[in-house]
Amino acid sequence: MESKYSIILIVVGIFIAYMIFPPVNITFGKWSMVAIPVGFAIYLTGVTLVIIAFLQKEKGCIKYIALISIALGVLYVVFLFAVFGGEI
């Protein structure tokens, strides 16, 4: 059951965290920068649920699909450091 929730939280978290960057570029005025840590926290909650699903040896392959998304999280952190570090 955790793997189903984790995939939902990962997708929602990544969308919220990425939405102020192009090509999505949805902004909420002065609250747009709050979306970055909130979305990343939702994403990390999903990753935590994937780890719990692995520890409980949950059946199914959804947990493997959700585990692949960890690469997206690493790329997201690298992208943030590049944008806010002045590299781009």
Secondary structure, DSSP 4 states (H G I P E B T S, - for coil): -HHHHHHHHHHHHHHHHHTTSTTT----GGGGGGHHHHHHHHHHHHHHHHHHHHHTT-SSSHHHHHHHTHHHHHHHHHHHHHHHTT--
